[in-house]
Amino acid sequence: MRSSTESDLTAPESAIGPATLAAWIVVPLLLSIAIGAPIVVLLDVTAMAAWAIQAGLSIACVAAGAIVALALSPRDADHQSAAIRAFAVEHAADEARRAFDNEFERALDMLDTETAVLDMTCAALKRLDPRSEFELHLVDPNKPELVLAMSTVDPPAIESRTRAWSPWDSLSARQGITITYDTTDRLDVCPHLRSRIDGPSSAVCVPLIVMGRILGVLYAVSEVGVRSRDSVDCIESVARRAAVHLGLVRAATKTEPPAPVDAVTGLPEQRAAREELTKLSDAGIPFTLALVDIDHFAIYRELHGAEAANEALQLLAESLVAAVRPTDMVARVSDFEFAVVLAASTAQSALKAIERVREHLIIVQAMRPKPLFTCSFGLSHSSMSPVVDGIISLAATALETAQRDGRNRVVIASAARVHGHPSASG
């Protein structure tokens, strides 16, 4: 655009300069000669008469050319002046926009909370276009819903305008592009936008996209009319910068919801154990899974009571945690079953850790006047199956084998080798 403006500026200058003025004299003079020569020949006049005729024609043509040049010169000057003013206005607007963008960017760089970023975005939009009303709806981090996060005017009290809604109810979010409406009194207007206004308005819907994912939608609503491309560009620029910083803040403050823990033992539950197995499998890290079952636990609880049963569970949990490394996981996966996930281990090294559990249980129970209990163990290794469910199934089968063969023992799934002693309880 700038190059075409510059060419417009140079053209009028050449039109009213000395060269142009000379052209308006020379061309009429040549034209008078071209017209006068045939007339003199046809009239067959004397030389003096011919010179007089030719001189008269030349003077008339040159005068006409000068008059035309003088008449056109003010228009060229006006055109040049208008072009210069337009260029100056455009240049000033570009400079102001760059200054605003840089100021907004520096302000965002100093913020580290989502609330602060939203407040700064609200202030920027108010300064950018004080006649429009802006609303920013953001995706809830914990579920796929858009909620009203920022408004340049007081948020509406009507429930239908403040409740959460699906991102796919917004055409802008669904298509991932900015959509403008000269008037919302149209059949194809965004359904969510139609539900938020009381009458026809012009509107701009800008999706906030970070790393290819919809973060939210910014709505700008004003009086009916055509919004300039520059105005839309400015709104998109604010939305783009706000989206980047909101994404950074959310990434920096993102916390995974805590995994539920067992109320009796304080250990993670089944979901955490499966997630750990999946994580190790996806990363290609070898691991061993051990499933642990208190032998005849239902009978033990019935005979000795719930309190003694809970103490047995707590003792087993403590023994398992003490026997493995801090990087390993111990979880309670059912009423009387535990899982131990030993990362970067072989089945044989896991077997040694499980044997330490058995030894620890024997020693601790010998020193306390509580009913004794024993445990059975089933082990499987990640190399035995390409899928997590297969590894779990192998460990469960090994545990069933240990229970069927007398309990109080350890069985490794692949080799079906039995370690331990006959069950004292039968």
Solvent accessible surface area in square Angstrom, and as a share of the most:
residue,aa,sasa,rsa
1,M,168,0.75
2,R,108,0.40
3,S,84,0.54
4,S,61,0.39
5,T,18,0.11
6,E,83,0.37
7,S,61,0.39
8,D,66,0.34
9,L,35,0.17
10,T,84,0.49
11,A,59,0.46
12,P,5,0.03
13,E,106,0.47
14,S,72,0.47
15,A,35,0.27
16,I,69,0.35
17,G,17,0.17
18,P,118,0.74
19,A,83,0.64
20,T,27,0.16
21,L,85,0.42
22,A,49,0.38
23,A,49,0.38
24,W,82,0.29
25,I,73,0.37
26,V,76,0.44
27,V,93,0.53
28,P,13,0.08
29,L,71,0.36
30,L,108,0.54
31,L,96,0.48
32,S,0,0.00
33,I,84,0.43
34,A,65,0.50
35,I,77,0.39
36,G,0,0.00
37,A,51,0.39
38,P,70,0.44
39,I,62,0.32
40,V,29,0.17
41,V,115,0.66
42,L,149,0.74
43,L,101,0.50
44,D,126,0.65
45,V,55,0.32
46,T,95,0.55
47,A,71,0.55
48,M,155,0.69
49,A,36,0.28
50,A,18,0.14
51,W,182,0.64
52,A,66,0.51
53,I,50,0.25
54,Q,31,0.14
55,A,48,0.37
56,G,40,0.38
57,L,46,0.23
58,S,16,0.11
59,I,123,0.62
60,A,61,0.47
61,C,25,0.15
62,V,37,0.21
63,A,47,0.36
64,A,54,0.42
65,G,6,0.06
66,A,30,0.23
67,I,117,0.59
68,V,63,0.36
69,A,4,0.03
70,L,120,0.60
71,A,58,0.45
72,L,66,0.33
73,S,36,0.23
74,P,75,0.47
75,R,167,0.61
76,D,40,0.21
77,A,42,0.33
78,D,96,0.50
79,H,99,0.44
80,Q,42,0.19
81,S,43,0.28
82,A,46,0.36
83,A,13,0.10
84,I,85,0.43
85,R,144,0.52
86,A,61,0.47
87,F,54,0.23
88,A,54,0.42
89,V,104,0.60
90,E,53,0.24
91,H,74,0.33
92,A,60,0.46
93,A,59,0.46
94,D,46,0.24
95,E,78,0.35
96,A,63,0.49
97,R,79,0.29
98,R,116,0.42
99,A,58,0.45
100,F,28,0.12
101,D,18,0.09
102,N,78,0.40
103,E,72,0.32
104,F,7,0.03
105,E,58,0.26
106,R,147,0.54
107,A,15,0.12
108,L,1,0.00
109,D,95,0.49
110,M,155,0.69
111,L,44,0.22
112,D,108,0.56
113,T,67,0.39
114,E,49,0.22
115,T,93,0.54
116,A,29,0.22
117,V,0,0.00
118,L,19,0.09
119,D,89,0.46
120,M,62,0.27
121,T,2,0.01
122,C,20,0.12
123,A,55,0.42
124,A,8,0.06
125,L,0,0.00
126,K,100,0.42
127,R,147,0.54
128,L,49,0.25
129,D,21,0.11
130,P,105,0.66
131,R,215,0.78
132,S,9,0.06
133,E,94,0.42
134,F,0,0.00
135,E,28,0.12
136,L,2,0.01
137,H,1,0.00
138,L,1,0.01
139,V,26,0.15
140,D,31,0.16
141,P,101,0.64
142,N,135,0.69
143,K,106,0.45
144,P,105,0.66
145,E,57,0.26
146,L,0,0.00
147,V,53,0.30
148,L,39,0.19
149,A,37,0.28
150,M,14,0.06
151,S,20,0.13
152,T,18,0.10
153,V,67,0.38
154,D,127,0.66
155,P,82,0.52
156,P,30,0.19
157,A,107,0.83
158,I,98,0.50
159,E,126,0.56
160,S,54,0.35
161,R,38,0.14
162,T,54,0.31
163,R,142,0.52
164,A,39,0.30
165,W,27,0.10
166,S,42,0.27
167,P,9,0.06
168,W,142,0.50
169,D,65,0.33
170,S,0,0.00
171,L,36,0.18
172,S,1,0.01
173,A,2,0.02
174,R,130,0.48
175,Q,102,0.45
176,G,28,0.27
177,I,94,0.48
178,T,38,0.22
179,I,31,0.15
180,T,65,0.38
181,Y,11,0.04
182,D,69,0.36
183,T,36,0.21
184,T,4,0.03
185,D,104,0.54
186,R,104,0.38
187,L,182,0.91
188,D,81,0.42
189,V,6,0.03
190,C,2,0.01
191,P,78,0.49
192,H,16,0.07
193,L,2,0.01
194,R,110,0.40
195,S,63,0.41
196,R,22,0.08
197,I,35,0.18
198,D,131,0.68
199,G,33,0.32
200,P,81,0.51
201,S,17,0.11
202,S,3,0.02
203,A,1,0.01
204,V,1,0.01
205,C,1,0.01
206,V,6,0.04
207,P,17,0.10
208,L,2,0.01
209,I,76,0.38
210,V,37,0.21
211,M,181,0.81
212,G,71,0.68
213,R,190,0.69
214,I,39,0.20
215,L,19,0.09
216,G,0,0.00
217,V,0,0.00
218,L,2,0.01
219,Y,4,0.01
220,A,0,0.00
221,V,26,0.15
222,S,27,0.17
223,E,153,0.69
224,V,84,0.48
225,G,33,0.31
226,V,128,0.74
227,R,42,0.15
228,S,64,0.41
229,R,141,0.51
230,D,98,0.51
231,S,32,0.20
232,V,4,0.03
233,D,39,0.20
234,C,25,0.15
235,I,1,0.00
236,E,42,0.19
237,S,2,0.01
238,V,2,0.01
239,A,3,0.02
240,R,136,0.50
241,R,55,0.20
242,A,1,0.00
243,A,1,0.01
244,V,73,0.42
245,H,17,0.08
246,L,0,0.00
247,G,14,0.14
248,L,110,0.55
249,V,14,0.08
250,R,43,0.16
251,A,74,0.58
252,A,89,0.69
253,T,81,0.47
254,K,147,0.62
255,T,117,0.68
256,E,127,0.57
257,P,93,0.58
258,P,124,0.78
259,A,36,0.28
260,P,62,0.39
261,V,90,0.52
262,D,16,0.08
263,A,108,0.83
264,V,46,0.26
265,T,27,0.16
266,G,50,0.48
267,L,19,0.09
268,P,37,0.23
269,E,63,0.28
270,Q,106,0.47
271,R,118,0.43
272,A,10,0.08
273,A,5,0.04
274,R,106,0.39
275,E,92,0.41
276,E,28,0.13
277,L,5,0.02
278,T,55,0.32
279,K,122,0.52
280,L,8,0.04
281,S,42,0.27
282,D,117,0.61
283,A,67,0.52
284,G,64,0.61
285,I,68,0.35
286,P,68,0.43
287,F,1,0.01
288,T,0,0.00
289,L,2,0.01
290,A,0,0.00
291,L,12,0.06
292,V,0,0.00
293,D,9,0.05
294,I,2,0.01
295,D,8,0.04
296,H,64,0.29
297,F,3,0.01
298,A,62,0.48
299,I,95,0.48
300,Y,16,0.06
301,R,86,0.31
302,E,148,0.66
303,L,127,0.63
304,H,83,0.37
305,G,31,0.30
306,A,65,0.50
307,E,131,0.59
308,A,16,0.12
309,A,1,0.00
310,N,56,0.29
311,E,46,0.21
312,A,0,0.00
313,L,1,0.01
314,Q,71,0.31
315,L,14,0.07
316,L,0,0.00
317,A,4,0.03
318,E,108,0.49
319,S,0,0.00
320,L,0,0.00
321,V,77,0.44
322,A,75,0.58
323,A,13,0.10
324,V,19,0.11
325,R,105,0.38
326,P,140,0.88
327,T,104,0.60
328,D,17,0.09
329,M,42,0.19
330,V,9,0.05
331,A,0,0.00
332,R,26,0.09
333,V,28,0.16
334,S,54,0.35
335,D,64,0.33
336,F,73,0.31
337,E,40,0.18
338,F,0,0.00
339,A,4,0.03
340,V,0,0.00
341,V,2,0.01
342,L,6,0.03
343,A,17,0.13
344,A,67,0.52
345,S,11,0.07
346,T,81,0.47
347,A,16,0.13
348,Q,85,0.38
349,S,52,0.34
350,A,0,0.00
351,L,14,0.07
352,K,136,0.58
353,A,4,0.03
354,I,0,0.00
355,E,44,0.20
356,R,119,0.43
357,V,0,0.00
358,R,16,0.06
359,E,98,0.44
360,H,66,0.29
361,L,8,0.04
362,I,108,0.55
363,I,103,0.52
364,V,33,0.19
365,Q,14,0.06
366,A,84,0.65
367,M,147,0.66
368,R,56,0.20
369,P,135,0.85
370,K,83,0.35
371,P,40,0.25
372,L,123,0.61
373,F,12,0.05
374,T,34,0.20
375,C,3,0.02
376,S,0,0.00
377,F,0,0.00
378,G,0,0.00
379,L,0,0.00
380,S,0,0.00
381,H,23,0.10
382,S,23,0.15
383,S,93,0.60
384,M,53,0.24
385,S,18,0.11
386,P,132,0.83
387,V,85,0.49
388,V,20,0.11
389,D,84,0.44
390,G,19,0.18
391,I,4,0.02
392,I,45,0.23
393,S,63,0.41
394,L,60,0.30
395,A,0,0.00
396,A,35,0.27
397,T,74,0.43
398,A,2,0.02
399,L,7,0.04
400,E,99,0.44
401,T,26,0.15
402,A,0,0.00
403,Q,40,0.18
404,R,172,0.63
405,D,66,0.34
406,G,26,0.25
407,R,55,0.20
408,N,24,0.12
409,R,31,0.11
410,V,0,0.00
411,V,2,0.01
412,I,3,0.02
413,A,23,0.18
414,S,82,0.53
415,A,57,0.44
416,A,64,0.49
417,R,117,0.43
418,V,67,0.38
419,H,41,0.18
420,G,39,0.37
421,H,112,0.50
422,P,109,0.68
423,S,18,0.12
424,A,104,0.80
425,S,78,0.51
426,G,74,0.71
